C-alpha cells in the first residue's frame, strides 16, 4: 500500500465529498452556533493550505493549516475517510501539518474542537502529539462545548 501526502484538489469530487461529510458531522455533533469548520470557499482563502493523504490513489483523509499571523497557525478540517479510520491517516496528516508549520517558522500551532464521544478520537490524537489545553485564540469564544489546544514549536537548532 502506497501513501502520499500532497496539496488537495479542492475541486475534485472525492475532496468535496469528504469536506461535505466533515461539515455534516460537525453540525450533527455540535450545538447550534458552535461549528467553526471551514467550508470549501473558506479553504480557498489565502493563508490556508489543505493537504490530502492518498492511499493507493484514494483520498484517505484531509487536513489544513491556516496561518493566523507570522508566528501562529491553526489546524483545520482534519477528517479521515470512513474507509480508513484507525489506520494512521490522521496521525500522518497531523505530523505533516506540524512539519509544515515548523518549516514556515511558526512558533505555535493551535486548534479548536468540540467535546463528546464524536470528538474523543481527535482529542486523543492531539494530546498524544503534545497539544495541551489552553485559552481561546483567534477570535473564538469559550463555551462548555469547545476545547482549545496548543502546541509550542520551539525553533530548531
KOLTORTI-269841 format. One record per residue: residue number from 1; residue in one letter; z, y, x of N, C-alpha, C, O in turn. Coordinates in nm, 3 decimals. Layout:
<atoms>
{NUM; A; {Z; Y; X}; {Z; Y; X}; {Z; Y; X}; {Z; Y; X}}
...
</atoms>
This chain:
<atoms>
{1; X; {0.000; -0.117; 0.086}; {0.000; 0.000; 0.000}; {0.000; 0.124; 0.091}; {0.086; 0.137; 0.178}}
{2; X; {-0.095; 0.212; 0.069}; {-0.101; 0.334; 0.148}; {-0.049; 0.452; 0.067}; {-0.075; 0.463; -0.053}}
{3; X; {0.024; 0.539; 0.134}; {0.076; 0.659; 0.070}; {0.028; 0.781; 0.146}; {0.017; 0.779; 0.269}}
{4; X; {0.001; 0.887; 0.072}; {-0.043; 1.013; 0.132}; {0.015; 1.127; 0.050}; {0.010; 1.125; -0.073}}
{5; X; {0.070; 1.226; 0.119}; {0.115; 1.348; 0.052}; {0.015; 1.457; 0.088}; {-0.014; 1.481; 0.205}}
{6; X; {-0.038; 1.523; -0.017}; {-0.132; 1.632; 0.005}; {-0.116; 1.735; -0.107}; {-0.053; 1.709; -0.209}}
{7; X; {-0.175; 1.850; -0.086}; {-0.173; 1.954; -0.190}; {-0.230; 1.893; -0.318}; {-0.337; 1.831; -0.316}}
{8; X; {-0.159; 1.912; -0.427}; {-0.202; 1.855; -0.555}; {-0.314; 1.938; -0.615}; {-0.316; 2.061; -0.603}}
{9; X; {-0.405; 1.871; -0.678}; {-0.513; 1.937; -0.752}; {-0.459; 1.969; -0.891}; {-0.444; 1.879; -0.975}}
{10; X; {-0.430; 2.096; -0.915}; {-0.369; 2.137; -1.041}; {-0.467; 2.138; -1.159}; {-0.431; 2.173; -1.271}}
{11; X; {-0.591; 2.099; -1.132}; {-0.691; 2.086; -1.239}; {-0.720; 1.941; -1.272}; {-0.785; 1.912; -1.373}}
{12; X; {-0.672; 1.849; -1.189}; {-0.701; 1.706; -1.208}; {-0.627; 1.654; -1.332}; {-0.511; 1.688; -1.355}}
{13; X; {-0.694; 1.571; -1.412}; {-0.630; 1.518; -1.533}; {-0.498; 1.447; -1.506}; {-0.403; 1.462; -1.583}}
{14; X; {-0.489; 1.369; -1.397}; {-0.364; 1.296; -1.370}; {-0.250; 1.392; -1.334}; {-0.135; 1.365; -1.366}}
{15; X; {-0.283; 1.503; -1.267}; {-0.180; 1.602; -1.234}; {-0.135; 1.673; -1.361}; {-0.015; 1.690; -1.383}}
{16; X; {-0.230; 1.713; -1.443}; {-0.196; 1.780; -1.568}; {-0.113; 1.689; -1.658}; {-0.020; 1.736; -1.724}}
{17; X; {-0.145; 1.561; -1.662}; {-0.070; 1.467; -1.745}; {0.073; 1.452; -1.694}; {0.167; 1.446; -1.773}}
{18; X; {0.091; 1.445; -1.562}; {0.226; 1.431; -1.507}; {0.306; 1.559; -1.527}; {0.426; 1.553; -1.555}}
{19; X; {0.243; 1.674; -1.514}; {0.312; 1.800; -1.541}; {0.351; 1.810; -1.689}; {0.460; 1.858; -1.721}}
{20; X; {0.264; 1.765; -1.778}; {0.295; 1.764; -1.921}; {0.414; 1.672; -1.949}; {0.503; 1.708; -2.026}}
{21; X; {0.414; 1.554; -1.888}; {0.527; 1.462; -1.903}; {0.656; 1.528; -1.854}; {0.761; 1.516; -1.918}}
{22; X; {0.648; 1.597; -1.741}; {0.763; 1.666; -1.685}; {0.816; 1.772; -1.782}; {0.936; 1.775; -1.811}}
{23; X; {0.730; 1.857; -1.832}; {0.773; 1.963; -1.924}; {0.830; 1.906; -2.054}; {0.931; 1.954; -2.104}}
{24; X; {0.764; 1.803; -2.108}; {0.816; 1.742; -2.232}; {0.954; 1.682; -2.209}; {1.042; 1.693; -2.294}}
{25; X; {0.972; 1.617; -2.093}; {1.103; 1.560; -2.061}; {1.210; 1.666; -2.046}; {1.322; 1.648; -2.094}}
{26; X; {1.176; 1.776; -1.981}; {1.273; 1.884; -1.964}; {1.316; 1.939; -2.100}; {1.434; 1.967; -2.122}}
{27; X; {1.220; 1.956; -2.190}; {1.254; 2.008; -2.323}; {1.331; 1.906; -2.406}; {1.417; 1.943; -2.485}}
{28; X; {1.302; 1.778; -2.389}; {1.370; 1.674; -2.466}; {1.516; 1.657; -2.426}; {1.600; 1.624; -2.509}}
{29; X; {1.547; 1.681; -2.298}; {1.682; 1.654; -2.248}; {1.761; 1.780; -2.215}; {1.867; 1.771; -2.153}}
{30; X; {1.710; 1.897; -2.255}; {1.777; 2.023; -2.225}; {1.800; 2.101; -2.352}; {1.720; 2.095; -2.445}}
{31; X; {1.911; 2.175; -2.358}; {1.933; 2.261; -2.475}; {1.829; 2.373; -2.481}; {1.771; 2.410; -2.379}}
{32; X; {1.805; 2.426; -2.600}; {1.709; 2.537; -2.613}; {1.746; 2.652; -2.518}; {1.863; 2.688; -2.502}}
{33; X; {1.644; 2.707; -2.455}; {1.665; 2.819; -2.364}; {1.710; 2.780; -2.224}; {1.734; 2.867; -2.141}}
{34; X; {1.722; 2.650; -2.198}; {1.773; 2.604; -2.068}; {1.667; 2.539; -1.980}; {1.699; 2.485; -1.874}}
{35; X; {1.542; 2.544; -2.022}; {1.436; 2.481; -1.943}; {1.373; 2.587; -1.853}; {1.323; 2.689; -1.900}}
{36; X; {1.376; 2.561; -1.723}; {1.320; 2.654; -1.625}; {1.205; 2.592; -1.547}; {1.166; 2.642; -1.441}}
{37; X; {1.152; 2.482; -1.598}; {1.038; 2.416; -1.534}; {0.916; 2.507; -1.544}; {0.897; 2.577; -1.643}}
{38; X; {0.834; 2.504; -1.440}; {0.714; 2.587; -1.436}; {0.597; 2.514; -1.502}; {0.575; 2.396; -1.479}}
{39; X; {0.523; 2.588; -1.585}; {0.402; 2.530; -1.641}; {0.290; 2.544; -1.538}; {0.309; 2.604; -1.432}}
{40; X; {0.174; 2.489; -1.569}; {0.065; 2.486; -1.470}; {0.022; 2.626; -1.430}; {-0.015; 2.647; -1.314}}
{41; X; {0.024; 2.722; -1.521}; {-0.017; 2.858; -1.483}; {0.082; 2.917; -1.382}; {0.039; 2.986; -1.290}}
{42; X; {0.210; 2.892; -1.398}; {0.310; 2.942; -1.303}; {0.298; 2.871; -1.168}; {0.329; 2.930; -1.064}}
{43; X; {0.255; 2.746; -1.169}; {0.237; 2.673; -1.043}; {0.116; 2.723; -0.964}; {0.104; 2.695; -0.844}}
{44; X; {0.029; 2.798; -1.029}; {-0.088; 2.858; -0.961}; {-0.053; 2.990; -0.893}; {-0.135; 3.043; -0.817}}
{45; X; {0.064; 3.044; -0.918}; {0.100; 3.176; -0.864}; {0.114; 3.173; -0.712}; {0.147; 3.070; -0.653}}
{46; X; {0.089; 3.288; -0.650}; {0.113; 3.298; -0.505}; {0.259; 3.265; -0.473}; {0.348; 3.296; -0.552}}
{47; X; {0.281; 3.202; -0.361}; {0.416; 3.167; -0.320}; {0.463; 3.032; -0.371}; {0.575; 2.991; -0.343}}
{48; X; {0.377; 2.963; -0.447}; {0.411; 2.830; -0.498}; {0.310; 2.731; -0.441}; {0.189; 2.751; -0.450}}
{49; X; {0.361; 2.624; -0.381}; {0.276; 2.516; -0.331}; {0.320; 2.386; -0.396}; {0.438; 2.354; -0.398}}
{50; X; {0.224; 2.313; -0.450}; {0.253; 2.186; -0.518}; {0.188; 2.073; -0.439}; {0.069; 2.079; -0.404}}
{51; X; {0.266; 1.970; -0.411}; {0.214; 1.852; -0.342}; {0.217; 1.733; -0.435}; {0.301; 1.724; -0.525}}
{52; X; {0.127; 1.642; -0.412}; {0.128; 1.514; -0.481}; {0.143; 1.403; -0.379}; {0.088; 1.410; -0.269}}
{53; X; {0.216; 1.301; -0.416}; {0.222; 1.180; -0.335}; {0.132; 1.079; -0.405}; {0.150; 1.047; -0.522}}
{54; X; {0.034; 1.030; -0.330}; {-0.064; 0.937; -0.383}; {-0.044; 0.802; -0.318}; {-0.036; 0.791; -0.195}}
{55; X; {-0.034; 0.698; -0.400}; {-0.023; 0.560; -0.351}; {-0.149; 0.486; -0.393}; {-0.180; 0.473; -0.511}}
{56; X; {-0.219; 0.438; -0.292}; {-0.347; 0.370; -0.316}; {-0.436; 0.452; -0.410}; {-0.501; 0.398; -0.499}}
{57; X; {-0.436; 0.582; -0.387}; {-0.522; 0.673; -0.462}; {-0.468; 0.718; -0.596}; {-0.530; 0.802; -0.661}}
{58; X; {-0.355; 0.664; -0.640}; {-0.297; 0.701; -0.770}; {-0.185; 0.802; -0.750}; {-0.105; 0.789; -0.657}}
{59; X; {-0.180; 0.903; -0.836}; {-0.075; 1.003; -0.829}; {0.059; 0.939; -0.866}; {0.079; 0.898; -0.981}}
{60; X; {0.150; 0.932; -0.771}; {0.280; 0.869; -0.792}; {0.389; 0.971; -0.820}; {0.492; 0.936; -0.879}}
{61; X; {0.369; 1.095; -0.779}; {0.470; 1.198; -0.802}; {0.423; 1.333; -0.754}; {0.327; 1.345; -0.678}}
{62; X; {0.496; 1.435; -0.799}; {0.467; 1.572; -0.758}; {0.597; 1.642; -0.722}; {0.706; 1.601; -0.763}}
{63; X; {0.584; 1.748; -0.646}; {0.697; 1.833; -0.610}; {0.642; 1.964; -0.559}; {0.533; 1.969; -0.503}}
{64; X; {0.718; 2.071; -0.577}; {0.670; 2.203; -0.539}; {0.777; 2.281; -0.464}; {0.896; 2.255; -0.475}}
{65; X; {0.728; 2.376; -0.386}; {0.812; 2.471; -0.316}; {0.772; 2.610; -0.362}; {0.655; 2.647; -0.354}}
{66; X; {0.869; 2.686; -0.411}; {0.846; 2.825; -0.449}; {0.922; 2.913; -0.352}; {1.042; 2.897; -0.333}}
{67; X; {0.851; 3.005; -0.290}; {0.916; 3.099; -0.200}; {0.987; 3.206; -0.281}; {0.926; 3.271; -0.366}}
{68; X; {1.116; 3.225; -0.253}; {1.192; 3.328; -0.322}; {1.192; 3.458; -0.242}; {1.186; 3.567; -0.299}}
{69; X; {1.199; 3.446; -0.111}; {1.188; 3.558; -0.019}; {1.156; 3.500; 0.118}; {1.119; 3.382; 0.128}}
{70; X; {1.168; 3.578; 0.222}; {1.127; 3.529; 0.354}; {1.224; 3.428; 0.414}; {1.194; 3.368; 0.517}}
{71; X; {1.340; 3.407; 0.351}; {1.436; 3.311; 0.407}; {1.480; 3.202; 0.311}; {1.550; 3.109; 0.352}}
{72; X; {1.442; 3.210; 0.184}; {1.489; 3.113; 0.086}; {1.374; 3.063; 0.000}; {1.287; 3.139; -0.043}}
{73; X; {1.376; 2.931; -0.025}; {1.280; 2.869; -0.113}; {1.351; 2.789; -0.221}; {1.472; 2.765; -0.214}}
{74; X; {1.274; 2.750; -0.320}; {1.327; 2.673; -0.432}; {1.243; 2.548; -0.454}; {1.120; 2.556; -0.455}}
{75; X; {1.308; 2.435; -0.472}; {1.241; 2.311; -0.508}; {1.211; 2.317; -0.658}; {1.300; 2.344; -0.738}}
{76; X; {1.086; 2.292; -0.694}; {1.044; 2.296; -0.834}; {0.962; 2.172; -0.867}; {0.906; 2.107; -0.779}}
{77; X; {0.954; 2.142; -0.995}; {0.859; 2.046; -1.052}; {0.861; 1.908; -0.987}; {0.757; 1.845; -0.969}}
{78; X; {0.980; 1.861; -0.951}; {0.991; 1.725; -0.896}; {0.980; 1.625; -1.011}; {1.060; 1.627; -1.105}}
{79; X; {0.880; 1.537; -1.002}; {0.864; 1.435; -1.106}; {0.792; 1.315; -1.047}; {0.688; 1.329; -0.982}}
{80; X; {0.848; 1.198; -1.070}; {0.784; 1.073; -1.031}; {0.717; 1.013; -1.155}; {0.775; 1.012; -1.263}}
{81; X; {0.596; 0.964; -1.137}; {0.526; 0.897; -1.246}; {0.608; 0.773; -1.286}; {0.661; 0.705; -1.198}}
{82; X; {0.618; 0.743; -1.414}; {0.698; 0.628; -1.459}; {0.661; 0.496; -1.391}; {0.748; 0.410; -1.372}}
{83; X; {0.535; 0.477; -1.353}; {0.494; 0.353; -1.288}; {0.550; 0.339; -1.145}; {0.542; 0.232; -1.086}}
{84; X; {0.605; 0.448; -1.091}; {0.651; 0.447; -0.951}; {0.799; 0.480; -0.936}; {0.845; 0.509; -0.826}}
{85; X; {0.874; 0.476; -1.047}; {1.017; 0.507; -1.040}; {1.089; 0.413; -0.944}; {1.054; 0.295; -0.934}}
{86; X; {1.188; 0.466; -0.876}; {1.274; 0.392; -0.784}; {1.197; 0.321; -0.672}; {1.233; 0.212; -0.628}}
{87; X; {1.089; 0.388; -0.628}; {1.012; 0.332; -0.517}; {1.005; 0.427; -0.397}; {0.922; 0.409; -0.308}}
{88; X; {1.092; 0.529; -0.397}; {1.098; 0.621; -0.284}; {1.006; 0.741; -0.294}; {0.997; 0.819; -0.199}}
{89; X; {0.938; 0.759; -0.405}; {0.845; 0.871; -0.421}; {0.918; 1.004; -0.416}; {0.880; 1.094; -0.342}}
{90; X; {1.024; 1.016; -0.495}; {1.099; 1.141; -0.498}; {1.158; 1.176; -0.362}; {1.153; 1.291; -0.319}}
{91; X; {1.214; 1.076; -0.295}; {1.273; 1.100; -0.163}; {1.166; 1.145; -0.063}; {1.191; 1.236; 0.016}}
{92; X; {1.048; 1.083; -0.066}; {0.941; 1.121; 0.026}; {0.893; 1.263; -0.002}; {0.870; 1.340; 0.092}}
{93; X; {0.877; 1.298; -0.128}; {0.835; 1.433; -0.162}; {0.941; 1.536; -0.122}; {0.908; 1.642; -0.069}}
{94; X; {1.067; 1.503; -0.147}; {1.174; 1.596; -0.110}; {1.177; 1.617; 0.041}; {1.193; 1.730; 0.087}}
{95; X; {1.163; 1.511; 0.118}; {1.159; 1.523; 0.264}; {1.042; 1.610; 0.307}; {1.054; 1.692; 0.399}}
{96; X; {0.928; 1.593; 0.241}; {0.811; 1.674; 0.274}; {0.838; 1.822; 0.244}; {0.805; 1.908; 0.326}}
{97; X; {0.896; 1.850; 0.131}; {0.926; 1.989; 0.093}; {1.027; 2.050; 0.191}; {1.011; 2.165; 0.231}}
{98; X; {1.128; 1.974; 0.229}; {1.226; 2.024; 0.326}; {1.156; 2.054; 0.460}; {1.182; 2.157; 0.522}}
{99; X; {1.070; 1.964; 0.503}; {0.995; 1.987; 0.626}; {0.907; 2.111; 0.619}; {0.901; 2.188; 0.714}}
{100; X; {0.840; 2.130; 0.507}; {0.757; 2.249; 0.488}; {0.841; 2.376; 0.489}; {0.803; 2.477; 0.547}}
{101; X; {0.957; 2.370; 0.423}; {1.045; 2.487; 0.421}; {1.088; 2.524; 0.563}; {1.088; 2.641; 0.600}}
{102; X; {1.123; 2.423; 0.641}; {1.160; 2.447; 0.782}; {1.043; 2.507; 0.860}; {1.060; 2.603; 0.935}}
{103; X; {0.925; 2.449; 0.841}; {0.809; 2.497; 0.917}; {0.772; 2.640; 0.879}; {0.709; 2.711; 0.957}}
{104; X; {0.809; 2.682; 0.761}; {0.782; 2.819; 0.717}; {0.896; 2.914; 0.756}; {0.893; 3.033; 0.725}}
{105; X; {0.996; 2.861; 0.824}; {1.105; 2.945; 0.873}; {1.211; 2.978; 0.771}; {1.290; 3.070; 0.790}}
{106; X; {1.214; 2.902; 0.661}; {1.317; 2.928; 0.559}; {1.452; 2.882; 0.611}; {1.462; 2.786; 0.687}}
{107; X; {1.556; 2.951; 0.569}; {1.692; 2.919; 0.612}; {1.771; 2.847; 0.504}; {1.875; 2.788; 0.532}}
{108; X; {1.722; 2.851; 0.382}; {1.792; 2.786; 0.271}; {1.692; 2.739; 0.168}; {1.593; 2.805; 0.138}}
{109; X; {1.721; 2.622; 0.114}; {1.643; 2.564; 0.006}; {1.739; 2.542; -0.110}; {1.846; 2.485; -0.093}}
{110; X; {1.700; 2.589; -0.229}; {1.787; 2.580; -0.346}; {1.711; 2.516; -0.461}; {1.589; 2.504; -0.458}}
{111; X; {1.786; 2.475; -0.561}; {1.722; 2.424; -0.682}; {1.817; 2.438; -0.799}; {1.939; 2.448; -0.783}}
{112; X; {1.758; 2.439; -0.917}; {1.832; 2.440; -1.042}; {1.791; 2.316; -1.117}; {1.673; 2.283; -1.124}}
{113; X; {1.889; 2.246; -1.174}; {1.860; 2.128; -1.254}; {1.962; 2.119; -1.367}; {2.052; 2.203; -1.378}}
{114; X; {1.947; 2.018; -1.450}; {2.034; 2.003; -1.565}; {2.145; 1.902; -1.542}; {2.166; 1.852; -1.432}}
{115; X; {2.215; 1.876; -1.650}; {2.329; 1.785; -1.650}; {2.305; 1.675; -1.753}; {2.243; 1.699; -1.857}}
{116; X; {2.353; 1.557; -1.725}; {2.342; 1.447; -1.820}; {2.267; 1.330; -1.761}; {2.215; 1.338; -1.650}}
{117; X; {2.261; 1.222; -1.836}; {2.201; 1.097; -1.789}; {2.058; 1.114; -1.739}; {2.019; 1.052; -1.640}}
{118; X; {1.979; 1.197; -1.806}; {1.840; 1.215; -1.766}; {1.827; 1.282; -1.630}; {1.725; 1.267; -1.563}}
{119; X; {1.930; 1.355; -1.589}; {1.925; 1.429; -1.463}; {2.003; 1.362; -1.351}; {1.994; 1.403; -1.236}}
{120; X; {2.081; 1.258; -1.384}; {2.165; 1.193; -1.282}; {2.086; 1.137; -1.163}; {2.131; 1.155; -1.050}}
{121; X; {1.972; 1.071; -1.183}; {1.899; 1.021; -1.065}; {1.854; 1.134; -0.972}; {1.863; 1.121; -0.849}}
{122; X; {1.808; 1.245; -1.028}; {1.765; 1.358; -0.944}; {1.885; 1.417; -0.870}; {1.877; 1.446; -0.751}}
{123; X; {1.996; 1.436; -0.940}; {2.116; 1.490; -0.875}; {2.160; 1.400; -0.760}; {2.199; 1.449; -0.654}}
{124; X; {2.155; 1.270; -0.781}; {2.195; 1.176; -0.676}; {2.101; 1.189; -0.556}; {2.148; 1.188; -0.442}}
{125; X; {1.972; 1.201; -0.579}; {1.875; 1.218; -0.471}; {1.905; 1.345; -0.392}; {1.910; 1.341; -0.269}}
{126; X; {1.925; 1.455; -0.459}; {1.951; 1.581; -0.390}; {2.081; 1.575; -0.310}; {2.088; 1.623; -0.197}}
{127; X; {2.183; 1.517; -0.369}; {2.312; 1.508; -0.297}; {2.302; 1.415; -0.176}; {2.360; 1.444; -0.071}}
{128; X; {2.228; 1.305; -0.189}; {2.210; 1.215; -0.074}; {2.140; 1.287; 0.041}; {2.165; 1.256; 0.158}}
{129; X; {2.056; 1.380; 0.009}; {1.981; 1.454; 0.112}; {2.060; 1.572; 0.169}; {2.013; 1.641; 0.260}}
{130; X; {2.181; 1.597; 0.114}; {2.266; 1.702; 0.170}; {2.275; 1.829; 0.088}; {2.344; 1.923; 0.129}}
{131; X; {2.209; 1.834; -0.025}; {2.222; 1.952; -0.111}; {2.365; 1.956; -0.165}; {2.421; 1.853; -0.202}}
{132; X; {2.422; 2.075; -0.169}; {2.559; 2.092; -0.216}; {2.563; 2.190; -0.333}; {2.483; 2.283; -0.339}}
{133; X; {2.657; 2.167; -0.427}; {2.670; 2.259; -0.541}; {2.703; 2.400; -0.493}; {2.772; 2.419; -0.393}}
{134; X; {2.652; 2.497; -0.566}; {2.678; 2.636; -0.531}; {2.649; 2.729; -0.647}; {2.632; 2.686; -0.761}}
{135; X; {2.642; 2.855; -0.614}; {2.625; 2.960; -0.715}; {2.481; 2.968; -0.763}; {2.388; 2.919; -0.699}}
{136; X; {2.467; 3.032; -0.878}; {2.334; 3.059; -0.932}; {2.259; 3.148; -0.833}; {2.320; 3.218; -0.752}}
{137; X; {2.128; 3.144; -0.839}; {2.043; 3.220; -0.748}; {1.916; 3.261; -0.821}; {1.887; 3.211; -0.930}}
{138; X; {1.841; 3.350; -0.763}; {1.707; 3.381; -0.810}; {1.694; 3.423; -0.955}; {1.591; 3.397; -1.017}}
{139; X; {1.795; 3.485; -1.011}; {1.787; 3.530; -1.150}; {1.831; 3.429; -1.253}; {1.829; 3.460; -1.372}}
{140; X; {1.872; 3.310; -1.211}; {1.924; 3.211; -1.306}; {2.063; 3.255; -1.353}; {2.138; 3.319; -1.279}}
{141; X; {2.096; 3.219; -1.475}; {2.230; 3.243; -1.528}; {2.302; 3.109; -1.537}; {2.245; 3.008; -1.578}}
{142; X; {2.428; 3.109; -1.498}; {2.507; 2.986; -1.506}; {2.536; 2.951; -1.651}; {2.552; 3.038; -1.736}}
{143; X; {2.543; 2.819; -1.677}; {2.580; 2.769; -1.809}; {2.651; 2.635; -1.789}; {2.659; 2.585; -1.677}}
{144; X; {2.701; 2.579; -1.897}; {2.764; 2.447; -1.888}; {2.660; 2.339; -1.860}; {2.696; 2.230; -1.814}}
{145; X; {2.533; 2.366; -1.886}; {2.428; 2.266; -1.870}; {2.369; 2.261; -1.730}; {2.348; 2.153; -1.675}}
{146; X; {2.341; 2.377; -1.673}; {2.266; 2.373; -1.548}; {2.355; 2.364; -1.425}; {2.472; 2.402; -1.426}}
{147; X; {2.293; 2.313; -1.318}; {2.359; 2.298; -1.189}; {2.271; 2.361; -1.083}; {2.148; 2.358; -1.093}}
{148; X; {2.334; 2.420; -0.983}; {2.264; 2.483; -0.872}; {2.304; 2.413; -0.744}; {2.423; 2.397; -0.715}}
{149; X; {2.206; 2.373; -0.667}; {2.231; 2.303; -0.541}; {2.158; 2.375; -0.430}; {2.053; 2.435; -0.451}}
{150; X; {2.217; 2.370; -0.310}; {2.162; 2.441; -0.195}; {2.168; 2.353; -0.071}; {2.259; 2.272; -0.055}}
{151; X; {2.070; 2.372; 0.015}; {2.065; 2.304; 0.144}; {2.035; 2.409; 0.251}; {1.928; 2.471; 0.251}}
{152; X; {2.129; 2.429; 0.340}; {2.106; 2.521; 0.452}; {2.014; 2.454; 0.552}; {2.027; 2.335; 0.581}}
{153; X; {1.921; 2.532; 0.605}; {1.823; 2.482; 0.700}; {1.841; 2.558; 0.833}; {1.774; 2.658; 0.857}}
{154; X; {1.931; 2.511; 0.916}; {1.952; 2.581; 1.041}; {1.824; 2.580; 1.125}; {1.744; 2.487; 1.118}}
{155; X; {1.808; 2.684; 1.204}; {1.692; 2.692; 1.291}; {1.696; 2.577; 1.390}; {1.802; 2.543; 1.444}}
{156; X; {1.580; 2.517; 1.414}; {1.574; 2.405; 1.509}; {1.565; 2.461; 1.650}; {1.499; 2.562; 1.673}}
{157; X; {1.631; 2.395; 1.746}; {1.629; 2.445; 1.884}; {1.492; 2.438; 1.947}; {1.476; 2.477; 2.063}}
</atoms>
